[in-house]
Structures are given as C-alpha cells and as structure tokens.
Amino acid sequence: MQSKLILLEGIPGSGKSTAGATLQKFFEDTNIPSRFWSEGDFDHPADFEGIARLSKSQFEDLLARHPKLTEIGEHTSVRGSDYLLKYRKLQNLHPEKIEQSLVDELSRLDVYDGLPMEEYCRLALDRWRDFVKVAKNSDEVTLMECVYLQNPLTVMLARHNVAPQFANQHIENLTDIIHELNPLVIYLQPQDVRAALELVREERPKEWADFVIWYLTGQEYGKFHHLNGYDGVIQFYEMRQKLELDILYKLPIQKLVIEHSGNEWNRCKEEIASFVLPLFPN
C-alpha cells in the first residue's frame, strides 16, 4: 500500500519546508494528488494553530457576551464536549471586530499553551483520529511538517517539563493511530545544531527569537535546567533533536533520517527521492 501520509520533522532550520516543496514537485510531476500542510496553517487538520478549547457552558457564555460577533460559530467545531474555536483565524479575518481583551481571554484556553498537559494529549490524539478517518478514504497524499514530533514534544517538554518516558508514550499512541495510513517520516538532522539555529535567527524577525527564547527558557523545562538567552535555546534544541531521534529509531514506522551539513541539498533530495519514489510507482 502506498503511503497516504508523509511527515517531515527536524529542528528549525533543518530543511523541512524545502523537503516538503521537493515532494510537492514530485507529486505534481507524477500526477499524484497531494496536499502540503505547512506549520502555522489555521485550517490544519491535525494541528492546533491558534485554537482554543472551550466547554459548552464557556462557549455559550462567549456567545452571550459577544452577540454581534456572528462569525464565532463558523470558526468553531464541536467534538463531544469540546468546542474548538479558531480564534487566531477569526482575529486575522476580522481584526476590526476582535478586541485584544477577547484574544487574551481565548489564549488562556489555547490547546497548546493554555491547558493542562493531559488535556492537550487527549485533544491531540482525538484530532489525529478524526484526520485518519478522512485521509484513509481520500486519494490524496498528505504532507505535514512539525506535527508528529516537534509540536507535541515542544509542548510537553518546554512548557510542562515532562519525563521523556511520558513524551515517548504519547508519540507511540500517535503512531498507533496513524499506522493505517502507512506513514513515512523524513527527519532532517543538521550536524551542527548551533549553526542551523543561528542561520534561522538571521533570517527570521527579531520577534521570532524573542518568543522562542521565552518559550524554551522561561517555562518549566528552561527554569528547571537554568537555561538562559539564545544559548539556552540551542541547548534545548540539541536535547530535543537527540530525544526525537532516540524515539524515532524505536518506533515501528517507515523512516528516513538525513544527516547533513546544511550545504548538501542535492544529496538530500536524492535520498528523499530514493526513499519515496519506490512507494509511488507510476
């Protein structure tokens, strides 16, 4: 069975987006339907970018307090007792209607950054189950970056400082859910973590570095390990890359790990092609 899900992983600056573009081009050239979901897409089917989780009573109270904000309903999905509101997308589409106080209120219920860890894990696995139900009946190959290892491990480690065994168990549970899609994991591994991150820092706005420094050094993991500044960020990503590889090598999932210096993209593309092409014969 050909894969219906390709997962691109690695630290920032490792080449995930470039690998995704390479795969998109291959599928376009071979007339295989595909969809690449990039990091940060408000409509991502398996991610929680800018999504708040409300109970029914919280949602009804929100509607009562903001009766003129009729768009709330169209950006909310309901799964059991969970009301998932895409508040960042709502803010992006209707900035004139969304007061900052409302954004601040909803951010405190953000799935990634406002909920207890157990609640996040439950919601994340439920979202993957819903995605699999749709994807297995589709002819489309789905490409995703960051959502298999990076996002869950960053939340669990940086924000909550969980034991690696707990994080490993969550990834194992996720792997069990997606196995029927015959998933492939492509992991981009920079040989020099510091060099990769310094390049990203130069390319991205200062606000990105400021947020990452706070997120990785100013929460539970960073405080416990006394991380400071951008050096603390580098220490975190060195740890995360090692943990991700330790977890990945033990998982019963098809995987390709590409170690690179950052200046070998032609070789990386050849390795990706050799790994993926045989699974999609013309």
C-alpha positions as CSV (number, residue, x, y, z in Angstrom):
1,M,0.0,0.0,0.0
2,Q,1.4,3.4,-0.9
3,S,1.6,5.9,1.9
4,K,-1.1,8.5,2.4
5,L,0.8,10.5,5.0
6,I,4.4,11.9,4.8
7,L,5.7,13.6,8.0
8,L,8.6,16.0,7.8
9,E,10.5,16.6,11.1
10,G,13.6,18.2,12.5
11,I,14.6,21.3,14.4
12,P,14.1,24.8,13.0
13,G,16.4,25.4,10.0
14,S,16.8,21.7,9.3
15,G,15.1,21.9,5.9
16,K,11.6,20.6,6.5
17,S,9.9,23.2,4.2
18,T,12.4,22.7,1.5
19,A,11.9,18.9,1.6
20,G,8.1,19.5,1.5
21,A,8.5,21.6,-1.6
22,T,10.6,18.9,-3.2
23,L,8.0,16.3,-2.5
24,Q,5.2,18.5,-3.8
25,K,7.1,18.9,-7.1
26,F,7.5,15.2,-7.4
27,F,3.7,14.5,-6.8
28,E,2.8,17.3,-9.3
29,D,5.1,15.8,-11.9
30,T,3.7,12.3,-11.5
31,N,0.0,13.5,-11.3
32,I,-0.5,12.1,-7.8
33,P,-2.9,14.2,-5.8
34,S,-1.2,15.7,-2.7
35,R,-1.6,18.5,-0.2
36,F,1.2,20.1,1.9
37,W,0.1,21.5,5.2
38,S,2.7,23.9,6.4
39,E,3.4,24.8,10.0
40,G,1.0,27.6,11.3
41,D,-1.9,26.9,8.9
42,F,-5.1,28.0,10.7
43,D,-7.0,25.2,8.9
44,H,-4.5,22.4,9.6
45,P,-6.5,19.1,10.0
46,A,-4.1,17.7,12.7
47,D,-2.7,20.8,14.4
48,F,-4.0,23.4,16.8
49,E,-2.6,26.7,15.5
50,G,-4.4,29.4,17.3
51,I,-7.2,27.2,18.6
52,A,-8.9,27.5,22.0
53,R,-10.8,24.7,23.7
54,L,-14.0,25.7,25.4
55,S,-16.7,23.7,27.2
56,K,-20.3,24.1,26.2
57,S,-21.0,26.5,29.0
58,Q,-17.9,28.6,28.2
59,F,-18.9,28.7,24.6
60,E,-22.5,29.8,25.4
61,D,-21.2,32.4,27.7
62,L,-18.9,33.7,25.0
63,L,-21.8,34.0,22.6
64,A,-23.9,35.8,25.2
65,R,-21.2,38.3,25.8
66,H,-20.4,38.9,22.1
67,P,-23.8,38.6,20.3
68,K,-22.6,40.8,17.4
69,L,-19.7,38.5,16.6
70,T,-21.7,36.1,14.5
71,E,-18.5,34.7,12.9
72,I,-17.6,32.7,16.0
73,G,-19.9,29.9,15.1
74,E,-18.4,29.3,11.6
75,H,-14.9,29.0,13.1
76,T,-15.9,26.6,15.8
77,S,-16.1,22.8,15.5
78,V,-17.7,20.6,18.2
79,R,-16.4,17.1,19.1
80,G,-18.3,15.7,22.1
81,S,-18.0,18.2,24.9
82,D,-15.1,20.1,23.2
83,Y,-15.7,23.3,21.4
84,L,-12.7,24.2,19.3
85,L,-12.6,27.8,18.3
86,K,-10.1,29.1,15.7
87,Y,-9.6,32.4,17.5
88,R,-6.4,33.4,15.7
89,K,-8.0,32.9,12.3
90,L,-11.0,34.8,13.5
91,Q,-8.8,37.7,14.6
92,N,-6.9,37.5,11.3
93,L,-10.1,37.7,9.2
94,H,-12.0,40.2,11.3
95,P,-9.4,42.3,13.2
96,E,-11.8,45.3,13.4
97,K,-14.3,43.1,15.4
98,I,-11.9,41.3,17.7
99,E,-10.8,43.2,20.8
100,Q,-7.4,42.3,22.2
101,S,-9.1,41.5,25.5
102,L,-11.0,38.7,23.8
103,V,-7.9,37.3,22.2
104,D,-6.2,37.4,25.6
105,E,-9.1,35.6,27.1
106,L,-9.1,32.8,24.5
107,S,-5.4,32.5,24.5
108,R,-5.7,31.3,28.1
109,L,-7.7,28.4,26.7
110,D,-5.3,27.7,23.8
111,V,-4.9,24.0,23.2
112,Y,-1.1,24.2,23.1
113,D,-0.4,26.9,25.7
114,G,-3.5,27.2,28.0
115,L,-4.5,23.7,29.0
116,P,-3.1,21.0,31.3
117,M,-0.9,18.5,29.6
118,E,-3.2,15.6,29.9
119,E,-6.0,17.6,28.3
120,Y,-3.7,18.6,25.4
121,C,-2.7,15.0,24.8
122,R,-6.3,13.9,24.8
123,L,-7.3,16.6,22.3
124,A,-4.3,15.9,20.1
125,L,-5.0,12.2,19.8
126,D,-8.7,12.8,19.1
127,R,-7.8,15.2,16.3
128,W,-5.4,12.7,14.7
129,R,-8.2,10.1,14.9
130,D,-10.5,12.4,13.0
131,F,-7.9,13.2,10.4
132,V,-7.2,9.5,9.8
133,K,-10.9,8.8,9.2
134,V,-10.9,11.3,6.4
135,A,-7.5,10.6,5.0
136,K,-7.8,6.9,4.6
137,N,-10.8,7.4,2.2
138,S,-9.0,10.0,0.2
139,D,-6.9,9.6,-2.9
140,E,-4.7,12.4,-1.7
141,V,-1.2,12.1,-0.2
142,T,-0.9,14.4,2.8
143,L,2.4,16.1,3.6
144,M,2.8,17.7,7.0
145,E,5.7,19.3,8.9
146,C,6.3,19.6,12.6
147,V,3.1,17.9,13.9
148,Y,4.4,14.4,14.6
149,L,7.4,15.1,16.8
150,Q,8.2,18.8,17.1
151,N,4.9,20.3,18.3
152,P,3.9,17.7,20.8
153,L,7.4,17.3,22.3
154,T,7.9,21.1,22.5
155,V,4.6,21.5,24.4
156,M,5.3,18.6,26.7
157,L,8.9,19.3,27.3
158,A,9.3,23.1,27.2
159,R,6.0,24.0,28.8
160,H,5.5,21.1,31.2
161,N,9.0,19.5,31.6
162,V,7.5,16.0,31.5
163,A,9.6,12.9,31.8
164,P,10.9,11.6,28.4
165,Q,9.1,8.4,29.0
166,F,5.7,10.2,29.1
167,A,6.6,12.0,25.8
168,N,7.7,8.8,24.3
169,Q,4.3,7.1,25.2
170,H,2.4,10.0,23.6
171,I,4.3,9.6,20.3
172,E,3.7,5.8,20.5
173,N,0.0,6.3,20.9
174,L,0.0,8.7,18.0
175,T,1.9,6.2,15.8
176,D,-0.7,3.6,16.6
177,I,-3.4,5.9,15.4
178,I,-1.8,6.8,12.0
179,H,-0.4,3.4,11.2
180,E,-3.3,2.5,8.8
181,L,-2.2,5.4,6.5
182,N,1.2,3.6,6.0
183,P,3.0,6.8,7.1
184,L,6.5,7.8,6.2
185,V,8.7,10.0,8.4
186,I,11.5,12.1,6.9
187,Y,13.8,13.5,9.6
188,L,16.3,16.2,8.7
189,Q,19.2,16.2,11.1
190,P,21.7,19.1,11.0
191,Q,25.1,18.1,12.1
192,D,25.7,21.4,13.7
193,V,22.6,22.5,15.7
194,R,24.0,25.8,16.6
195,A,24.9,26.8,13.0
196,A,21.4,25.8,11.8
197,L,19.7,27.8,14.5
198,E,21.9,30.9,14.1
199,L,21.0,30.9,10.4
200,V,17.3,30.7,11.2
201,R,17.8,33.6,13.7
202,E,19.3,35.8,11.0
203,E,16.5,35.0,8.5
204,R,13.5,35.5,10.8
205,P,12.2,38.6,12.5
206,K,13.5,39.5,16.0
207,E,10.1,38.8,17.4
208,W,10.6,35.1,16.5
209,A,13.8,34.8,18.5
210,D,12.3,36.7,21.4
211,F,9.3,34.4,21.6
212,V,11.4,31.2,21.2
213,I,13.8,32.4,24.0
214,W,10.8,33.0,26.3
215,Y,9.0,29.8,25.4
216,L,12.1,27.5,25.8
217,T,13.9,29.2,28.7
218,G,11.1,30.9,30.6
219,Q,8.8,27.9,31.3
220,E,9.1,24.7,33.2
221,Y,12.0,23.0,31.3
222,G,14.0,26.1,31.0
223,K,13.6,27.1,34.6
224,F,14.4,23.6,35.9
225,H,17.6,23.4,33.7
226,H,18.6,27.0,34.2
227,L,18.5,27.9,30.5
228,N,19.2,31.5,29.6
229,G,19.1,33.5,26.3
230,Y,19.7,32.1,22.9
231,D,22.4,29.7,24.2
232,G,19.5,28.2,26.3
233,V,17.5,27.8,23.1
234,I,20.4,26.0,21.4
235,Q,20.8,23.7,24.4
236,F,17.0,22.9,24.3
237,Y,17.1,22.0,20.6
238,E,20.2,19.9,21.0
239,M,18.4,17.9,23.6
240,R,15.2,17.8,21.5
241,Q,16.9,16.5,18.4
242,K,18.7,13.7,20.4
243,L,15.4,12.7,22.1
244,E,13.4,12.8,18.8
245,L,16.0,10.5,17.1
246,D,16.0,8.2,20.1
247,I,12.2,7.9,20.0
248,L,12.0,7.7,16.2
249,Y,14.5,4.8,15.9
250,K,12.4,2.7,18.2
251,L,9.1,3.3,16.5
252,P,7.5,0.8,14.1
253,I,7.2,3.3,11.3
254,Q,9.0,3.7,7.9
255,K,11.6,6.4,8.4
256,L,14.4,8.2,6.6
257,V,16.9,10.2,8.7
258,I,19.1,12.6,6.6
259,E,22.1,13.9,8.4
260,H,23.5,17.0,6.6
261,S,25.8,19.9,7.0
262,G,23.3,22.5,5.6
263,N,25.1,22.7,2.2
264,E,24.2,19.4,0.7
265,W,20.7,19.8,-0.6
266,N,21.2,17.9,-3.9
267,R,22.3,14.9,-1.9
268,C,19.3,15.3,0.5
269,K,16.9,15.4,-2.5
270,E,18.4,12.3,-3.9
271,E,18.0,10.5,-0.6
272,I,14.4,11.6,-0.4
273,A,13.7,10.5,-3.9
274,S,15.2,7.1,-3.3
275,F,13.1,6.7,-0.2
276,V,9.8,7.9,-1.5
277,L,9.7,7.1,-5.3
278,P,9.6,3.3,-4.9
279,L,6.4,3.6,-2.8
280,F,4.6,5.5,-5.6
281,P,5.2,3.6,-8.8
282,N,3.8,5.1,-12.0
